[in-house]
Amino acid sequence: MEAKHDVLILGSGLAGLRAAVEAARVSNDTLDVAIISRVQLMRSHSVCAEGGTAAVMRPEEGDSLELHAWDTVRGSDFLADQDVVWRFVGESPKEIIQLDHWGIPWSRRPDGRINQRPFGGHSFDRATFAEDKTGFFEMHTLYDTLQKYARVTRYDECYVTSIVIENGVFKGLTAWDLASGKFIFLRGKALVIAAGGACRMYGFTTYSLTATGDGMAMAYRAGMPLKDMEFVQFHPTGLIPSGILITEGARGEGGYLKNNKDERFMERYAPSKMETAPRDIVSRAEMTEIIEGRGFEGPEGLDYVHIDLRHLGADKINERLPLIREVAIKFAFIDPIEQPIPVRPAAHYCMGGIHTDIDGATLVEGVWAAGEVACVSLHGANRLGSNSTAECLVWGKITGEKAARYAMNGKKLPDIPTQKFRDEEKRVFETTGNGDGSESVFAIRTELQRTMDHNVGVFRTGPDMKQALDKIKELRNRMRHVKVVDNSRIYNTNLIAVLETTNLIDLAETIVVGGIARTESRGAHSRTDFPTRDDASWLKHTMAHYNPAGEPRLDYTPVNITMWKPVERKY
Ligand SMILES: Cc1cc2nc3c(=O)[nH]c(=O)nc-3n(C[C@H](O)[C@H](O)[C@H](O)COP(=O)(O)OP(=O)(O)OC[C@H]3O[C@@H](n4cnc5c(N)ncnc54)[C@H](O)[C@@H]3O)c2cc1C
């Protein structure tokens, strides 16, 4: 089956919806835009974003674009491209106002002005928020705005299996409509990949179950390099035992981190910023407390520290952090008004992703990438909280516009690469999960997650990562023995699990291979065997290229430094 559209948007999270609105808007609704999502549109992971979206909104009170840019560059441990950062800080305030005009219910000050709260690593209160459900309200606002455009088609619950490129030219997507079971070729003149992050390869994580890195893995196999994959963010406050996020807004609103001696231990690690230091630093502090015996014993090795909100009082918790209270009560049976919440670092964000230039363009003509799936090099080695949703909005807009203008520019629809389409249908429904059944995909995924949790976590060493690499290769071999027992094409979650796990294994390998090669500590990549940053050798981006015959091939590109030379990073 075939369908054709001018612009294809792979993903309906914040980046995808913002791109779709922009493509429809710049073309005056003349372009035929399709949004393809493996879930119902509003179930995209972005609805989970809690704490806020960063933007400079109060220059008259002391904030400035320079300050936001400096915070981002310093937070990135100087791996961010500074031209990209500068563009970002200039564009994000416009997106906050744009969403306001489109009707988002931003939380406000008593005088009616848009409110902002402190966030880790930012030296000014610049996380714009809607209670602690910021992503949910942003998604709703974009969804409502999309209703103005008649020529937008939705493919919900449609699982994309490959990005088809022939002779360097983008042709379309192969997709499996989960409700009807049909396999479709989606032809398009231009593509925006907005398929989100990948850290479901970790067991203890804040991510939605669907964040399995499909977009990154498909782009990688189609020949697009992945950049800086070794940099995985661990959020300091994953709830025990589920990993559900306790937003950084909880520390931004004044929450204390405490060890088993009731000490605010951040005094030892970041005396000036305390709990609102950047995430890599707070996560390392927590793990050090736990490793040195000042944590609390948790279930299944999940030892933890406390985040204490009690001193904030019931009114502030109910007004500013209602979701956090609800989550703590429902999932840990703890009311934060009366008791501290048990937390530890949880895999939370991929700083790496599909390599793009400053406009979100990939190396393939007609293909852009935006949001967490992409690595435009805004976050470098460590992202600041609230910069991701802002990035999704800024590069959603940029890529939506670029893709639309490209499609409007007299481009013809590509022909269907019939053989590739047939081969892919065969791969998905016949070859995948056609083993002897001696292995279970769920057991393999659990082993992958345990390995990543234990060997490629907050602290890493060469030997630990080497062990992880051996395990990843073993798991890839064992995947050949997996049998999909469900033969149906309709909502076949067994088959989806096999496709996802294949993707997770490929991406885990890029993280580990990049991490072994990078013999330094920078941002979230913290090696106890190479504890210092080494700018002479490693002030550069890692590029991982797909190599069907073995491990990914690595090469490196320079960091764009325009304003600030790297200095020691202290908080
Ligand atoms: C719990 C939590 C809270 C967070 N809070 C904040 C915050 O307060 N502020 C902040 O700045 N950042 C926050 N982040 C990070 C931020 O939410 C994400 O980085 C961002 O929302 C990612 O958006 P996205 O549009 O790139 O991808 P997503 O929202 O993940 O969307 C991906 C889309 O791709 C689709 N897709 C994926 N694979 C396929 C496939 N094979 N076929 C078809 N469709 C596919 C999915 O269906 C989905 O629609 C938070 C993250 C977490 C985990």
The ligand as an SDF file (V2000), in Angstrom:
LIG
                    3D

 53 58  0  0  0  0  0  0  0  0999 V2000
    9.7590   12.4970   32.8190 C   0  0  0  0  0  0  0  0  0  0  0  0
   10.4560   13.5410   32.0140 C   0  0  0  0  0  0  0  0  0  0  0  0
   10.2700   14.8800   32.3030 C   0  0  0  0  0  0  0  0  0  0  0  0
   10.9100   15.8510   31.5570 C   0  0  0  0  0  0  0  0  0  0  0  0
   10.7300   17.1760   31.8800 N   0  0  0  0  0  0  0  0  0  0  0  0
   11.3450   18.1250   31.1260 C   0  0  0  0  0  0  0  0  0  0  0  0
   11.1630   19.5140   31.4290 C   0  0  0  0  0  0  0  0  0  0  0  0
   10.4660   19.8950   32.3520 O   0  0  0  0  0  0  0  0  0  0  0  0
   11.7910   20.4020   30.6370 N   0  0  0  0  0  0  0  0  0  0  0  0
   12.5830   20.0420   29.5890 C   0  0  0  0  0  0  0  0  0  0  0  0
   13.1050   20.9090   28.9000 O   0  0  0  0  0  0  0  0  0  0  0  0
   12.7430   18.7350   29.2820 N   0  0  0  0  0  0  0  0  0  0  0  0
   12.1420   17.7840   30.0210 C   0  0  0  0  0  0  0  0  0  0  0  0
   12.3330   16.4580   29.7030 N   0  0  0  0  0  0  0  0  0  0  0  0
   12.9570   16.1090   28.4270 C   0  0  0  0  0  0  0  0  0  0  0  0
   11.9270   16.3470   27.3230 C   0  0  0  0  0  0  0  0  0  0  0  0
   10.6560   16.0510   27.7960 O   0  0  0  0  0  0  0  0  0  0  0  0
   12.1830   15.4960   26.0840 C   0  0  0  0  0  0  0  0  0  0  0  0
   13.5220   15.5680   25.7280 O   0  0  0  0  0  0  0  0  0  0  0  0
   11.3250   15.9930   24.9180 C   0  0  0  0  0  0  0  0  0  0  0  0
    9.9680   16.0480   25.3030 O   0  0  0  0  0  0  0  0  0  0  0  0
   11.4840   15.1050   23.7060 C   0  0  0  0  0  0  0  0  0  0  0  0
   10.5540   15.5190   22.7350 O   0  0  0  0  0  0  0  0  0  0  0  0
   10.6320   15.0060   21.2380 P   0  0  0  0  0  0  0  0  0  0  0  0
    9.5760   15.7130   20.4810 O   0  0  0  0  0  0  0  0  0  0  0  0
   12.0150   15.0840   20.7530 O   0  0  0  0  0  0  0  0  0  0  0  0
   10.2960   13.4400   21.3430 O   0  0  0  0  0  0  0  0  0  0  0  0
    9.0730   12.6380   22.0070 P   0  0  0  0  0  0  0  0  0  0  0  0
    8.1610   13.4760   22.7710 O   0  0  0  0  0  0  0  0  0  0  0  0
    9.7090   11.4710   22.6700 O   0  0  0  0  0  0  0  0  0  0  0  0
    8.2730   12.1440   20.7550 O   0  0  0  0  0  0  0  0  0  0  0  0
    8.7660   11.1160   19.9270 C   0  0  0  0  0  0  0  0  0  0  0  0
    7.7150   10.8030   18.8940 C   0  0  0  0  0  0  0  0  0  0  0  0
    8.2640    9.9030   17.9430 O   0  0  0  0  0  0  0  0  0  0  0  0
    7.3390    8.8680   17.7050 C   0  0  0  0  0  0  0  0  0  0  0  0
    8.0820    7.6740   17.3070 N   0  0  0  0  0  0  0  0  0  0  0  0
    9.1930    7.1370   17.8640 C   0  0  0  0  0  0  0  0  0  0  0  0
    9.5450    6.0120   17.2090 N   0  0  0  0  0  0  0  0  0  0  0  0
    8.6380    5.8230   16.2250 C   0  0  0  0  0  0  0  0  0  0  0  0
    8.4340    4.8450   15.2240 C   0  0  0  0  0  0  0  0  0  0  0  0
    9.2390    3.7880   15.0970 N   0  0  0  0  0  0  0  0  0  0  0  0
    7.3860    4.9760   14.3970 N   0  0  0  0  0  0  0  0  0  0  0  0
    6.5350    6.0120   14.5080 C   0  0  0  0  0  0  0  0  0  0  0  0
    6.6670    6.9760   15.4520 N   0  0  0  0  0  0  0  0  0  0  0  0
    7.7090    6.8820   16.2890 C   0  0  0  0  0  0  0  0  0  0  0  0
    6.6050    8.6920   19.0250 C   0  0  0  0  0  0  0  0  0  0  0  0
    5.3490    8.0840   18.8220 O   0  0  0  0  0  0  0  0  0  0  0  0
    6.4620   10.1400   19.4730 C   0  0  0  0  0  0  0  0  0  0  0  0
    5.3390   10.7220   18.8860 O   0  0  0  0  0  0  0  0  0  0  0  0
   11.7390   15.4720   30.4850 C   0  0  0  0  0  0  0  0  0  0  0  0
   11.9350   14.1220   30.2020 C   0  0  0  0  0  0  0  0  0  0  0  0
   11.3390   13.1640   30.9840 C   0  0  0  0  0  0  0  0  0  0  0  0
   11.6430   11.7260   30.7160 C   0  0  0  0  0  0  0  0  0  0  0  0
  1  2  1  0
  2  3  1  0
  2 52  2  0
  3  4  2  0
  4  5  1  0
  4 50  1  0
  5  6  2  0
  6  7  1  0
  6 13  1  0
  7  8  2  0
  7  9  1  0
  9 10  1  0
 10 11  2  0
 10 12  1  0
 12 13  2  0
 13 14  1  0
 14 15  1  0
 14 50  1  0
 15 16  1  0
 16 17  1  0
 16 18  1  0
 18 19  1  0
 18 20  1  0
 20 21  1  0
 20 22  1  0
 22 23  1  0
 23 24  1  0
 24 25  2  0
 24 26  1  0
 24 27  1  0
 27 28  1  0
 28 29  2  0
 28 30  1  0
 28 31  1  0
 31 32  1  0
 32 33  1  0
 33 34  1  0
 33 48  1  0
 34 35  1  0
 35 36  1  0
 35 46  1  0
 36 37  1  0
 36 45  1  0
 37 38  2  0
 38 39  1  0
 39 40  1  0
 39 45  2  0
 40 41  1  0
 40 42  2  0
 42 43  1  0
 43 44  2  0
 44 45  1  0
 46 47  1  0
 46 48  1  0
 48 49  1  0
 50 51  2  0
 51 52  1  0
 52 53  1  0
M  END
$$$$
